[in-house]
């Protein structure tokens, strides 16, 4: 959305407006300079003022003392937030401070703030209510780091905190268009003077976490499988301190913007109301480029908190816009011990990092001061570490569900050990009052669920996903030894096949959220027997591994269909393979996935096995050909074609306005019928082309059932329609 006008400019731009992105309460920083903007001839409301303010309009704050950081750090106990700024109380209002100027296009009020030796500045405004049409701007000298607000940013609490601006000077400006008798009200009540920067461990210390060997950036190797969950994690700035929080899902699947963090960092309504939330604050590549700090939201309400369980649940004043790419993290309040864990956090308030624990966690009681709480203990981080500023960070279990919040500990670069996360299971409903529990807010449907998966409130919907199988689902499952003394052709056997893959043909990009395995055998006596689920790209055989995930036998049951969720949406280009890898540890383990029966009606021949070299299973077991594994691949917004030899399919699927049709032996479809999810007939149109038949439609996004009628057969299939 583009909001006009721009604040009053210097005489260099008397009748032009610099167009910039503006979203109420969502601040996008803009670099002002040659080549960085577009000029548009417009009428502006306010007569431009000179760029340099008179000294009388500048409010000077006391010089920031060099001993302030020492005093501030002494006030922090336990893991603690990262204090980076000193609070200075003011009472600056347009009626008695700054300078007013009347122009042909309205009135402009300005005040400059100067805090000698400050590294950065940010403000908290109180009694903040803007009249419709009035604009408020904040920027550094030279119109750098500009932020804009209007009446839509007014809330019932009358509080607004601004993002942090670098430097020791800041300008506040009101633009009031003609015909407005009042701008509303505002008081600059607090000025925060930064005495160190994010990532800086001490006054005058290093400011770049990339120089620390103990840090693991979220876009480095350890974060590869956490690219979805990272979008839920936010940096929080409040009262001169930085901490970490997480957007969290609810059983209603709504966009209600709840953020969970630690009570010791966010313990009252004032801190919540004055908080600023930073999204996507990370380096774009592994420790490369510049961290993005421009996606922010201001203000929240404290809906539930408990000091003993060390959690606070906040509700943002605004739903994060789609451009922020938010993700609402799933959770697990079952109390089951995590076998592996990860935390995503902002150590020292710096760019987003990850720490990994590859061993089971311990259930303990964590005591700090006079308060004790049930906690998960991380004995030692295998990668990364937490630091001050990580407080409130999420603890994700092996299923990528949030199960705890960082309460304290002693981990640091020299010894990344001994961290404690308060248990969500204890905070769930131990306190009957909704203001002291999570269940009231996160299970609004009262389902009684102890786990829920995360979701993206924008741009992705499971209704645009479908599952492709290279065999008829109605065909009976099979498990063949084919001459082996033990084992099976799709699992452990004397030939020591270690990898098994199912081929899925495609000519475009696909996004894969997970897959289905129809499990035949599981090692009953080895609950932690590992199975490596893998996705490869390749044309004739699996070539390049693009994703892998370890699952364990105790998560599976024999003779059952299991959905295996990938850690993040996996993007593949063209034809790909989905399968699994197994070890031969002692020769006694038995794991296998069902395959197609003899005389597989799909005629796919899409199964591949590996013994040091990839082989097509049809070549090894010709009497069973064509062979397919009972693996169903879920794909979203993609175009997976039917298997080789399959009799009929539509392509692409999902689609926007047309699909191509292929039928057995080139049968001609003379009639097509389509119904929506409620059974209502919707219009579709067949067309004929020398290259094949097509089906055209103009339908709302969603799932439909398609019936294709030839002179000898009737075929049915599911059609997924994407938004245009």
N, C-alpha and C positions, 0 to 999 in steps of 0.2 A: 504494500500500500504506500502511495506517495502522498505525504501531507504537505500542504502549503500554508503559510509561506516559510521561507528560510528566515532565520533571525537577521536583524539589521546588519548590513555589511559595511565595509569601508567604501569610500567614494570611488574606488576602482571598479565597482560593480553597481552602478546606480540604478539600473532597471532590470537586473537579471536575478534569477534564482538558481542556486545550485541544487539540483535534484538529488536527494539521498533517500535511502530506505528508512522508514520511520514506522515503528509499531508501538502503540501505547504500552508502556511499561517494559517493552522488549527493546533493549537498546542495541543498536548496531553502530559500531564505530566506523567513522569515515575518515579516510586520508584526504586532506585538502591539499591540492597542488596541481601543477600543470599536468594535463592528461588524466587526471583522476576524477573528473566530473564532466557533466553535460550542462551546457548553458541553455536556458529557455527564457524567452522574452515573456514576462508576466507582470502583473500589477502586484506589488508587495504592500502589505498593510502598514509597515513602519518605515519612516524616513531613515535611511542609513546614517549611522553615527560614525565618527572617526574611530579607527581601529584602536588607537591608544587612549585609554581612560585617563581622565584627570586624576591626580593623586588623591584629591578629596573624595573620590568615589571608590577608593581602595581601602579595604579594612585590613589592617595589619594585625596578625596574631603574634603572640610572644614567640621568641626563638625557641626551637625545639632543643631541649637539653640532651647532651650525649649520654646522660645517665638514665634517661627514661627507660630504655630497653631493659636495663638491669632490674629496675624496680618492677616493671611489668612482668618479667619472667619469674620473679620471686613470688608473684601472686598466682602462678600456675602450678597445680598439683597433678600427680598422676600423669597419664598420657597427655591430656590437655589439648586445648586449641592452640593454634599458632597465633600469638599476638604480634601484630605488625604495625599497629597505629595507636596513637595517643588521642584520647577524647578531650575536646575543648568545648565547653558549653558557651553558647552565644544566644542572643535574642535579636537577630537582625530581621527587620521587616521593611518592605518597600516604603512604608509611611515615614520612617525615621532614619533610614540608612541608604547608602547608594545615591544614584543620580537619575532623575527623570528628564526626558526630553520629548517635546511634542513635535510631531512632523505632519506632513501632508497626508500620510497614510496611517496615522494613529499615534499611539504613545509607546515609548520604549523606556524600560527601567533596567539599570545595570548596577551591579556591584562586583568589584574585584576582591578576591581574597588572597592574601599573601602570608605564607607560613615559612619563614626562613629556615633552611636546612631540612625541610620536609622532603622525603622521597616521593610522596604521593599525597593526594587529598581526596576525600569523599565526604558527602554531606548527609545529614538526616534532617528532613523538613517536617515540621509539625503544623497542625491547623491547615493542612494542604487541601485546598479546594479551588479549582480553576473554573472560571465561567466558560461556557461553550464559546469556542472561537479564539480563546486566549491561548498562547503558546509560551511554554517555559523552556529555556535552553541553558545548558551548561557546557562549557568548553574551556580548553587550555588556550593561552594566548596564541593568536594566529588561527583561531577557529579549528584547532586540532582536537581530536577525541570528542567530537560533538555528540551530545545527547539531547533528545527532545521529548517533551511531555505535553499532554493536553488534558481536557476535561475527562477523558476516558480513563485516565490514570488516577482519578480521585476515588478514594475508598471510604467506607464508613468510619474507619479509624483515623483518617486525616493524617496519615503518616506516609512518608516516602523517603527511602534511602537510595542514593545514587551509586552506580558502579565507581570503582576506583579510577582516578585519572593520575597519570604520572606527573611529577614535577611539584614545585612549591607554589604555583599560582593557578587560580581558577576563577572563571568569570561566570556569573549568573545573570541571565537576561530574561525579561518578560516582554513579549510583543502583544500589544492590545489593539485590536482593529477599531476603526471608527464605529461610533454608535454604541460602544460599550461603556457604561457608567462605572463599572467595577471589574477588576480582574478576578475577584474572589478573595482568597486569603492565603498567606503562607508565612511561615516563620523559619528562618535558618536557625535551628535550635542546637545543632551539634556539628562541629567540624572535626573530622578525624585526620590527624597528621601522621603520615606514614614515616616511621623511623627505620624500616627495613623493607625489603621487597619479597615477593613470593619466591620461595626456594632459597632464601638467604638465611643461613643458620645462626647468624649473629651479626651484630652491628659491624658493618664494613666487611662482611664475609662474602663468599661466592654466591652468586644469584642464579646459577644455571645448574639444574639437577643433572644435566648431561655430563658434568664433570665428576659426579659421584659414581663409583663403581658398584655401589650397593643398590642403586635404583634400577628398576625395570620398567621402561615406558610401556604404556598400554598398547602401542602399536609395534612393539618389538616381539621377539619370538614367543615369549610366554603369554602374550596377549592375543595370539592368533585365534584361539578358540573362544575369545570373550568379547568379540566385536559387537555382539548384540547387547549384552549386559552392560557394557561400558556406557551405553547411551542413557542408562538410568541413573548414573552416578553424577552428582553435582558438587561443586565447591560452594561453600556457604561463607559469606562475609557478614558479620554482625558485631557491633560494639567493638570494632577494631581488631577482631579476631577472625581467623579462618579455620574451618573444619570441613567435614565431608558428610554428605547425605545421599539418600537413594530414593528415587521415584518408585513407588510400590503399588502392586496390582491389588484389585479387589475382586471378589467372587462375582460381582455384577458385570465385570468386564467394561466398566465405564471409564471415562476420561477424568474422573475426579482426581485432582492433582495432589495426592498425598506424598509427603516426603518423610522418611524415617531417619532419625539421627540419634545422637546420645543426649541424655538429660543433662549431663555435666557441661555440654556446650550450648544447649538451648533449653533453658529451664524456666522461662517466664514469657508472658505475652508480649512484653516490650521487645525482647530480643527477637522473637518470631516476627513481629510486625516490622522491625527495622532491618530484617535480613535481606540480603541480595544473593540470588542463586545464579551461579555460572554453569552453563551447559557446554559440553564439547571442548573443554579447556585442555587441549592435548596437542602434542606435536603431530603433524599430518603423517609423518613416516617415523620409523624407529629413530628417535632422537635427532630428527632432521627437520629443517624448516623452522617456522615460527609458530609458537603456541597461539591458539585462537582464544581470545578472551572477550569476544563481542556478543555472545549469546547470553543475555541476562534477563532475569525477572526480578521484580522488587516486591517484597512483602509477603507475609503468610500469617495464618492464624494457628495458634497452638490448640489442637483439639484433644490431645491426650498426652500425658506424661507421667512418669513414675521415677522418683529418685532411686529407690531401692533396686529396681530392675534396669535403671540407667537407659531409658529410652524416651524419646519424644516423637510424637507424630504431628506433623505440620500439614496444613492445607494451603497451597499457594493461592494468592489472590487471583491468579490468572492461569488458565490451562496453557501449558507450553505450546506454542504454535507449531505447525507441521514443519516449518523450516528449521526448527531446532532438532528434529529427528528424535523425539523422546521415546523412551521405552519404559514400560512399567514392569519392574522386576517381579517375577514369581516368588513364592515363599513356601517354607516348610515349617510348620509348628508342631510336627508330630513328636518332637523330642528325640528322634533317632539320631544317633551319633554320626556325624559326617566322617566318611572314610578318607576323603581328600577335600581340600578347601582352597579358596582364593579370596582375596580382598582387593577391591579396586578403590583407589584413594588419592588424596592430594597431600602428600607429605610436605611439611613446611609451607602449605598453601600453594604449592607449585603445580606443574602440569600433571595430568592424570597418570598414575602408576599402577602396577599390579604386583602383588606378592602371592607366592604359591606355596602350599603345604601339601606334600604327597603322602602323608601318613595319617592314620586315624587320629582325630582330636580327642582330648580328654574332657570329661564332664567334671567340673570343679565348682567350688564356691570362691568367688573373687571378692576380696575385701580391700577397700580404699577408704581411709579415714574411719568413720563410724558406720559406714554403709557396706553391706554385703549383698551379693547377688549371685544367682546361678549363672554359670558361664561356660563357654567352650574355650579350652586352652590350646593355643598353638605352641607346641614345644619348641619348634625351630622352623623358620621359613627356609625352604630350599632355594627360592629365588625371590629377590626383592626384600624389602623390610618396611615396617611402618615407622612413623616419626610424629612429633607434634604436628597437628594439622590433619592427621589421619583419623582423629577421633570422630566417631559416628559412622565410620566406613562400614559397608556391608560385608558379612561373611557368607559367601556362596558355597553350598555343598557340591558334591560330585554331580548332582543333577542340575546344577546352575540355578538353584533356588536359594533365596535369602533365608538364612537361619539364625543370624546373630548380628549384633551391632558392636563396633569396637568401643570397649569401655576403658581399657588401660593396659599397661604392660611395660616391659622394659626393653623391647626390641630396638636396635639401632644398627648402624652400619658395622660397628665393631663386633656386635653380637646379636644377630637377627633372631632373637629367641624370646619366648615367654610373653606372649600376647594373650589378652582375654577379651572375649566377645560375649556380651550379655545375651542370653537365650531369648529368642522370640517366643518359644513355647511357654516360657514363664510369664512373659508380658501379655500373652494372648487373652486370658480371662481370669488371672489370679485375683485381680481386684474387681469387685462387682460394678463399681462406678464406671460408666463409659469414659469418663475423663481420665481414667487410670488404666485402661486396657486397649488392646488392639482389635479384638474380635468385633466389637460394635461397629467399627469403621471399615474393616477390611473384609468382613463377611456380612454385607448388608442384606443378602438374600437368606441369611440364617441357614446355610446349607449344612453346616457342621463339618465342612471340609477342613482337613489338616494340611493339605498341599494345594497349590494352584500354580499354573504356569503363567509366565509373563506374557505381555502382549504389547503390540504397537498400536496406539490409538489412531494413527494416521497411515494412509498409504499402503497398508498391507492387511489383507483379510483372508482368512482361511477359506472363505467362500470362493476365492479365486484359485484354489489349489485343487488338484486332482491326483489320483493314484493310478499309476500305470503298472500293469502286470503283463509279463510275456507269456502267459498261459491263461486258460480258461479258469476263472475262480471256482467254478462248479466242479472242475475235474478233481478226482480224489488225490490227496497227497501221497507221495511215494518215497520210499527210502530203500535203495538197492545196494547190495554188496557187490554184485556183478563179478563173482569169482574170488573175491577177497575172503580170507579166512576170518577176518574180523573187520569191524568198522563199516564204512559206507562210502559211496562215491562222492558224497557231498560233505564229508567230515573226516575225522581221523581214520586212517587206513594204512595197510602195510606199504603202500606206495609213497607214503609220507608227503602227500599233497598238503601244503601249508596255507595256500591262498585259494579262495573261490570267489568268482565274480559273475555278475549278471550284466549283460550288455543292454544299454538303452540308446537307441538311435535318435539323433537330433541334428539339425543344421543351424540352430540358433543358440542363444544363451538361455539357460534355465536357472532358477533359484530353488534350492532344495532345502526344506526345513527338517526332513527326516525320512525314514523308510520303515517298511514292515518286514520282519523276518518271521517265517513260519517255522518255529523251532521243533526239531524232531527229537534230539538227544541233548542232554545237559549232564556234565559230571556231577553226580549226586553227592559224592563224598568230598568235593573240592569247591566250597562256596566262593572262593576267591580266584577260581580259574579264569584267566583273562582272555577275552575275545576282542580283537582289534577290528572295529567296523571302519571300512575304508571306502573312499570315493576316488576313482582314477579318471583322468581324461585319456583318450586314445581313439584310434580309428579301428584297427583290426584286433588289437589286444590292449589290455591295460598298460599304459605307458607312464604317465605322470601322476603321482599321488597329489591330490589337491586338498584332501581332508582325511583325518582319522580320529577315532575316539575309542578309548578303552571302556568296555563294559565287562561285568563280572557275572559268573554263572549264577550267583545267588539272586540276581535281578531277573532271571529267566526261569521259565517252567517248560518242561518237555511237552510236546503235543499241543503247543499253544502259539497263537499269533501275537507277536509283540511289536509295538511301535517304538522305534528308537529315535528320539529327538536329537537332532544335531545341535551342537553348542551355539551355532549361529547359522543364519541363512548361508548356505554354500552355493556359490555361483560357479557354474561350469559352462564351457563353450563347446558346442557341438556334441558329438557322440561321447558318452561316458559310461563308466562301469561302477556298480555298487556291489560290495561284497564284504568279505571278512578274512581275517588271518588268525591262525591258531598255532600253538606250540605243541611239540611232542616232548613233554618234560620227563615222563617216566614210562610212557607206552601204555598206561592204563586208562588215561582220560578218554572220554567219548563225548564229542560234540558234533552235531550235524544239523543242517537245515534241510527240510523236505525239498524234493524236486518234482518235476512233472512225471506223470505215469507213462508207462510204455505206450507208444502211439499218441503222444502229446497232441491234442487237437489244435494247439496254436501253431505247430510246425515252426517254432521260432528258432531253435538251435542257438540259444543265447547264453549258454552256460560255459564258463571257462575255469580251468584249474591250473595250479602252478606247483611245479616240483623243482624249481630252479630255472624253468622255462615255462612260459604260458602255453597251454594247449586248449583247443576247442574240445569240449567234452564229447561232442558227437564223434570226433575222430578216435577217441579212446574207447568209447562204449557205443559202437555203431548199432548194436542190437537194441539199444534204448533210445536211439536218436529219433526225433530231435529232442534235446534236453534243455530245460529251463529250470532255474532255481525258483523256489517260491519266495521271491523277494519282490515286494511292491515298492516302487519309488514314488514318493510324494513330490510333486513339482508345482511351482507357483509362477504365474505370469510367463510361462514358458511354452515350448513347442516340442514335446517328445512324440515322435512318430511311433506307429505300431511296430512290432518286431518284424524282422525279415520273415517273409512267408506267411505272415498273419493275413487272414482273409479280408478284413475290413477295418478301416479307421477313418477318422476325420482329422484334418491337420490344417492349421495349428489349433491346438486346444489347450488352454484358453485362447479365445480370439475376440476381436472387437466388432467386426462387421461381416466377415465371411469365413468359410472353411472350405478346403478341398475335400473331395470324397473319393475313397478308393474301396472297391468291393471285390470279392473273390471272382477271379477269371474275368475281370472287367465288366461285371454285370452293371446294367444301366438302372439307375434309380429313377423310377417314374413318378414317385410321390414321396414327399417328406412332410412329416408331422412333428410339431414341436409344442411342448407344454411346459408351463412354469412349475414352480415348487408346490403350487396349490392345485395343480391339475388343469389349469385353464389353457386353452389353445392360444398360441401366439403366432403371428404371421412370419413365415420364412419363404424364400423364393429360390427355386432351382434354376441353374443356368447350365448350358452345355457348351463345351469348348473342345476343340480337337485334342488339347492336352489333358482333358479330363473334366469331371463335373465339379461345380462349386455350389455352395449354399450361401445365399446372402440374406442378411437380416439387419434390423435396426431395433435392438432390444435394450432394456435397462440392464445394468450389470447384475449378475447373479448366476444361479445354477438352473439349467433346463434339461429336459429329457427329450431326446431326438429319436424318432422312428424313421428308418429308411426302408422303403418298400421297393423291391425289384419284382420281376415276373416270376421268380422262383423262391425268393427268401424275404424275410422281414428281419431287419437288424435294429437293435436299440443301443443307444450309447448316451453318455452324459455330455452335455455341452456347457462350457463355462464362458460367460461373456464378460469381458473387461470393460471398464469405463473408457470412453473415447478421449 
